[in-house]
Amino acid sequence: MPTKKKAVRKINKKNFERVIKIIQSSLRREKLKKEATFQYQDWFFMRKPHDTVADVVKHPCGTAGCVGGWGCVLAIYDKAPNTVVCKKDPEFHGPDEVGRIKNIFFKNSVANKFFGITEKQGEYLYYGEWHGKATDATTKDVLAKLKNIIKTGKVINPKFDAPYQNLGKCRCSLCKGDGYDAV
């Protein structure tokens, strides 16, 4: 009986390039430093009003999102750019937020498909497992990681990730080098 081959995803370098372009555009427009902390804590949120997903993509100022969040936004943009952005709902949104994209489910699976990566690769990338500061990685480091993915085709790349793995980790005798503060 023939064995089934597991489908192998091919990394979509073009879509990684699109996210890099948005990040760089936001840095220029908002005059932010590359050392600023990348927005990993939220899949996506807006501090400035937008009407549609197309508006968000074309004018990303005032929006923030992690790599996975931008993957989801761009996936929706590709299929339905006129999807309406819902306005602020005080029970759902934080005090600085003006709204979210209506009826969009931010899930690893949507972003994984958009980028052409596996579930394991998605978790490694989206949750900052490649970086010692995890969700507090700098924008500069995130840009370097995305550019390396494009160059090598590897999300999990121990050789590239090694210098980033120790950033921000506590090495005191109380933590025994596990990377977590003792308190």
N, C-alpha and C positions, 0 to 999 in steps of 0.2 A: 504494500500500500504506500503511495507517495506521501511524503511529508509536506505539510503546508509551510511555505516560507512566510516569515513575518514581514509585513510591509515596512520598508525602510523609507523614512521621510528624507527628502532632500532639503537642506536649509535654503530658505528663500532670502538670498543676500539682498535683493532689491528692497524687500520690506524692512530689513534691518537698516538699510541706507535711508529709507523714508523716515524712520524714527530718529536717526542721527540728525537729519535735516531739520526736523521739528525742534529737537533739543537745541541745536546751534542757533536756529532762528529765534527761539525764546531767549537764549542767553544774550543775543545781540539787542533785541528789542527792549528787554527789561534791564539791560546793562548789568547783568549778573556776572559774578566771577565763576570761573570753572571750579573753584574750590567750594562753591556752595554745595550744600547737601542735596543729593538727588532725592526726588519725591518718591520714595519706595513705600511709604506708609499707607498710601491710598492708591487704589487702582486708577481713580480719576476724579478730579473735582475742579470747579471753576470759581474764580474770585471776580471775574468780569463777565457780564452777560453775553450770551451767544444765543442765536435763534435756532440754528440747525447744526447738524454734525459737520456739514461743509464749511460753515462759518468757523467752527472750532478748529478744523484742520487748516483752513486758509489763514486764520488769525489766531494762533495758539496763545497769544499773550493773555495772562490771567488764568491760564489753565495749567494744571499739573497732573502728572500721572507717572506711574512706574512704567517700565518697559512693557510689561504685560498689558497694562491699561491702555497704552497707546496702540498696542497691537490690536486690541478689541475695538478701539475707536476707529482705526484705519480700516479694519475689516468691515465695519458697518458703513463707513464712508464709501468703500468700494461697491457695496451692494445697494445702499439706500442713502445717498448723501443728504437728502432733504428730510431725514429723520429729525423730528422736533426735539429740542432740548427743553426739559421741564424746568420750571422756575422753582425757586426755593420753597421747600416744605419745612417749616420750623421743627416739626417732629422728627424729620429724617436727616436734615443737613446740619452741619456745624455752623458756628456763628460767622465764620469768614466765607462761607460758601454761598454762591448765588443760585446754584442749580446743578442738576446732573442730566445725563442723557436719558431720555424717556425710553422705557422698555428695552434697555440694553443690559444684558447679563454679562457682567465682567467675570469671566471664568478662564482658568488656565487653558481649557480645551479650545476655546475660541482663539486665544492668542497663540497657542501651540500650532494650530492649523495655519494661521496667518504667517507665522515665521517658518513653518516646516520643520518643527522640532518635536521631540518626544516629551512625554509627561515628566520624566526624570530631568531632562534638560531644562524644561520650563521652570520647574521648582528650583533648580540650581541657579538659574538666571534671575527669575522674578523675585525670589526671596533673599537674594544677596548671599547665597551660600558660597559663592566664589570669593567673597570679600570678608576680611576680618571684622569690619565694622558693619557687616550685613546690611541692614536697611538704612544705615547712615553713611553709605559710600558717597564719595564726592561725585559731582557731575563729571569732573575731569576723568575720574577712574571709570565711571560708567561708559563714557564716550570711548575710552581706550579699550574697554572690554568689547563693546559692540564692533568697533573697527577690527579688533582681533578676530572676532567671529566671522566677519566678512572675509578677512584675509586668509584664515585657516580652514574655515568651514566647521570649526569645533566650538561647541558651547562649553563643554567640560574639557578644560585644557590645563592640566596640572602644571606644565612648564610655564605657561603665561600667568596662571593664577597664583603661583607660589609667592611672589613678592607681596601680593595683596592679602593673602591669607592671614598674615601676622599683624596687619595694621589694626591698631586699637585693642589688641588682646592684652589682657592683664597677665603679667608674668610673676606676680608676687608669690611668696611661699604659701599664702593662705588659699589661693586658687589652684595652686599646683599647675599653673600654665594651661588651665582648661579654657581660658578665654573669657571667663565670667568674673566680674568683680565679687569680692568676698562678702560685701555687705548687701 
